[in-house]
Amino acid sequence: MFKVIKKDGSTQDFDRNKIVNGVMKSGATAEIAEAVAADVETAFSGKTDTDSVSYLEIKTKVVDSLRAKDPITADYFTAYTKTKQE
């Protein structure tokens, strides 16, 4: 899988479980959270382990996917991630 460039500039391996957990903490069902994580993986499936994607690109894809599946939870997710950034 690819690397994620975090807010502090460091990189780490992509971990789909972080997406699943974050989406579920925002109120989505496990099924929706898994579907969102799958959408993100598909969106970046052309990336290799030497490629990097910023956390903002991933967050944008998560919100877009979640908004299509559960708009209310997408709003909660956006609010949840904003409070984590403060």
C-alpha positions in Angstrom: 0.0 0.0 0.0 1.0 3.7 -0.1 2.3 6.1 2.5 0.3 8.8 4.1 1.8 12.3 4.7 0.6 13.3 8.1 -0.1 16.9 9.4 3.3 17.1 10.9 5.0 16.1 7.7 6.0 12.6 8.8 4.8 9.6 6.8 3.3 6.3 7.8 1.8 3.3 6.0 -1.9 3.6 5.0 -4.1 1.9 7.6 -7.7 1.4 6.5 -8.7 0.7 10.1 -8.1 4.3 11.0 -10.7 5.3 8.5 -13.2 2.6 9.7 -12.7 3.7 13.3 -13.0 7.4 12.6 -16.1 7.0 10.5 -17.7 4.7 13.1 -16.9 7.2 15.9 -18.8 9.8 13.9 -21.9 7.6 14.1 -21.8 5.5 10.9 -22.6 1.8 10.9 -19.8 -0.7 10.5 -21.1 -1.5 7.0 -20.9 2.1 5.9 -17.5 2.6 7.5 -16.2 -0.4 5.6 -17.7 0.8 2.4 -16.0 4.2 2.8 -12.7 2.6 3.6 -13.1 0.5 0.4 -13.8 3.6 -1.6 -10.7 5.3 -0.3 -8.6 2.2 -1.1 -10.1 2.1 -4.6 -9.5 5.8 -5.2 -5.8 5.4 -4.4 -5.3 1.8 -5.7 -2.8 2.9 -8.3 -0.4 4.1 -5.7 2.5 1.9 -4.7 4.4 1.6 -1.4 6.8 4.3 -2.7 4.0 6.8 -3.4 2.6 9.2 -0.8 -0.8 10.8 -0.4 -1.5 13.6 2.0 -3.9 13.2 4.9 -6.1 16.0 3.3 -6.6 14.0 0.1 -7.7 11.0 2.1 -9.9 13.1 4.4 -11.6 14.7 1.3 -12.2 11.3 -0.2 -13.6 10.0 3.1 -16.0 13.0 3.3 -17.1 12.7 -0.3 -17.8 9.0 0.0 -19.5 9.3 3.4 -21.7 12.2 2.1 -22.9 10.0 -0.7 -23.8 7.2 1.8 -24.9 9.1 4.9 -24.9 12.9 4.7 -25.7 13.5 8.4 -22.8 11.3 9.5 -20.6 13.1 7.0 -21.3 16.4 8.9 -20.5 14.7 12.2 -17.2 13.3 10.7 -16.2 16.7 9.5 -16.9 18.2 13.0 -15.1 15.2 14.7 -12.0 15.7 12.6 -12.0 19.5 13.2 -12.0 18.9 17.0 -9.1 16.5 16.7 -7.0 19.1 14.8 -7.4 21.7 17.6 
